[in-house]
């Protein structure tokens, strides 16, 4: 795949990111809001692929992806329920060479052949582990730590349950809390500032930090990865405030030796991680655990 350009498309809960990957470099990156409805999303992706003028392309989605069947089983923040997305795309453009969950792609990109756990904090929350650059948990439901029960009888979550990590720590959940109080919609950065002088906002921020740190501790206890990287739009804005909260929780919640040996740091590739990961997965299509697009739809 390094011999020719590869077009990567990353569909998140609120935006679509895309870029050409040429010799391991991200070129012509673009970002735009997700189109409304399934038909709108299919047309949007097909248009991006057509504009790229590249035959080889890959797709990752923020949702439960069954890569072998070519189906998005469920996406809490997208209109996708048992949706054969690659099949729908194949009717209007060339099918993607690789089709995976967005966090799978981002983890492969961040790992760059190494071992780590990646926790993404944005509209939603999820985590994955890579061992020697390969995803260690190929199941479509792996890593959905955003839907761990965090607070019994707590706030409603978009998944239909209540008290989930995402309901408190995901940006979608935070915006819903503001909407219920009819407060002006914040940004992650403005919430930090607001929390310095407003007790209600301080409570929202503290809940979020606690929920995210709880999910991080679960991942570290389960995998003992040596490195925990935290990424996503919210994590990028909260920076050291979030990292310190996670480090503190690890020191309280996991074995002391595990906490001491775990480097907690920000992601290094930002939005490029999933795009680069898609190119690497396409290059290694057919490798066990790669989540290749070789399903019945291809």
N, C-alpha and C positions, 0 to 999 in steps of 0.2 A: 504493500500500500504506500510505501514511501517513494515509489517510483512515479506516482501520479497523484494529482490532487484528489482529496476526499472531502465530501461535503457532509458536515455534521449538524444535526438539528436536535435541540434540547428543549422539550416542551415542559415548562414548570407550571405551578399552580396559577400564576398570573402573567407570565411572560414567555415568549418563545425566543430562544437564543440560537444563533446559527453562525457558521464560519466555514471557510475553506481551511483544510489542514494540508499543508505542503511541507514535506520533509520534517514532520514533527513540529511545525510552527503554525500558529493560528494567524490566518490572514482574512481580511475583510469581515471582521466580526460585526454582527447585527443583533439588535434586540428590539422587540416590539410586543405590544400587549397580545394576549391570547384572544383569538377571534371567538365570537359568541356561537355556542351550539356546535354540534358534531359536524354538520355540513360546513360550517364556517371554518372549523379547525382543519378539516381535510383540504378544503380549498386553499387555506393559508399555507399549509405545508407544501402542497403541490406547487403553489406559486413560487415559494422559496427554492424548491428543487429546480424548477424550470429556469429561474433567474441565475442559478449557480452554474448552469451549462456544464454540469459534471455528471458523468454516468454513475459513478460510485458514490453512494451516500448511506448514512446511518441515522437512526432515530432513537432517542430515549425519551421516556415519559415519566412524569411524577405520578406513579400509581402502581398497582399490583399487576405486573406484566408476566404473562405466561408466554415466554419467548418461543417455546417449542410449538405451541398452538397458534402463535401470532395473535394473541388476544390481550386486551387490557381488561382484567377481571373487575377492577374497581379503582376509581380515582376520586378521593374525597373532595378535591378542589377542581375537578374537571367533569364535563358531561359524558363520562365513559363508564359503562357498566356492561361487562361481557362483550366488549366491542372489538370486532376483528379489524383493527385499524390498518395494518399493512395490506389486508385484502381490499379495503375501501380505497386505499391510496393507489394500489396496483391498477385500479380501474381508471385512474386519471394521470398516473405518472409511473415511472419505474419503481418497483418495490425496494425497500431499504435492504441493504446487505446485512445489516445488523439491527436488531430491535430489542431493547432492554429497558429496565427501570433506570431512571436518571441517576440514582445513587450508585447503582452498579457501575455505570460509566464513569461517574465522578471519582469513585474509589479506585478504579483501575488507573485513571489519569493521575490522581494524587500519589498513589503508591509508586508509580514509575518503576515497577519491578521489585519493590520492597514489601515490607509487612507493616500494616497499620490498621487502626480503626478510624473511620471517618464518620463524624456526626454532623448532619446538615440541619441548620436551623434557619428556616425561612417562613413561607406561608404555612408549611407543615414541618414535621420533625421526623427524621429517620436516620438509621446508622447501618453501616456495613463494614465487614472486615476483609482485607486482602492479605494473602500469605504469598510471599514471593511474586507479587504482582497479579495473582489470580484470586478471584472472588472465592472465599472459603465457604459461603453458604448460598448455593445456587437456587434454593427454593423461592418461589415468588412471594411468599409472605415473610421471608427473613428480614430482620432489621426494622420492622415497623414499631420501633420503641415509642413513637409519638402516640400510639394507642395503648400503651401500658396504663393500667389503672393507677393513677397518682393520688387522687383525693376522693375517698368514698362519698357518694352522694353529691359530687361536685358539679361544676359547670357543664352544660351540654357541649358535646363535641360534634363536629360535622360528620363523623362516622356513624352517628346514631346512639352512641353510648354517652355516659357522663363521667366526669372526673378524669379524663385522659390527660396525659402530658401535653398534648397539642392544644387542648382547651385553655391551658394556662401559659404555655411557652411558645406555641406557634403564633406567627404574626396574624394569621387569620383569626385565631381565638382572641388575641388581644384587641383586634379591631372590633370584634363583636362585643367585647366588654365595654369598650368606649361607646359603641352605638347604643347599647342598652341604657347607658347613663346619659345619652344624648350629649355627649361631649364631642368637641371638634376632633376629627380624625388626626392622630399623631403620626410621626415618623419614628423609626427606632431611635434616631438621634434626639428628637425632641422629647421623647418619653424619658430618656436619661436626664435631661435638663429639668423637666417637669417634676420628676421624682425627688429632686433636691429640695423642693419647697411645698409640694402638695402631697398630703398623707395618702390620699386615695391612689394617686399615681405611684407613690412609693410602694403601696401594697401590691399593685399590678406588677411592677418590676420585680419585687421580691418573690412573688409567686412564680413568675416566669423563670427567674434564675434558679429557684429551687426545683422546678419541674425539669428544666433542661439538665441540671446537675444530677438529678435522680436518674434520668435516662442515660447520661454519660457513665455513671457508676455501674449501671447494669451491664453496659457494653464492655467496660474494662474488666469487671469481675468475670464475665463470661469468656473473654478472649485473652486477657493478659497480653495485649499486643505490643507493649513497649512504647508505642507512640499513639496518641489520640489527637487527631486534628479536627478542629471544629470550623465549619464553613457555612455558607449561606448568607443571604442578605442581612438578616438580623445579627448574626454573629459578627459580620464585618463591621457593623456600626457600633456594636457593644464592646468589641475588642477585649481589652484587658479586664474590664469589669466582669465579663462572662467567664473568661479563662480563670480568673482568681476564684470565682464562685465554684467552678468545677473542681479546681485543685483542692479547695477546702472540703468539698463533699467527698472526694476520693480519700482524703486523709481520715475522714470520719467513717466511711462506709465500706471500704474494701480492705483486704489484708495489708498491713503496713508495708510489707516488702513489695507488693504489687503497686501500691500508691507511690512508693519511693522510686520505682523503676519505670514509671509511666511519664513520658514527656507530654505535657498538654500544651498544644500550640495552635495557632491559626493556620488555616489552609494556605498553601503557597501559590496555587494556580487560579483561585477565584472562579469566575464563570468559565474559564478555559478548561477546567478539569474534566467536566463531562464531555466536552467536545473532543479533547485529546484522547480521552478514554474510549470514545466511540471509534476513533481511527485505529487505536491499538487493538480493540476487540475485532474490528473488521480484518485487520492484518492477521490476527490469530484465529480466525473463524474455524470452528471445529474443535478447538481446545476445550477439554472438559471444564465446565464451570464458567466458560466465557460468555454464555448466554447468547450464542450466535442465533442468527435468524433462520436457521435451517429447520423450518417447520413445515407442516402440511400445506401451508398457504403459499410457500415459495415455489 
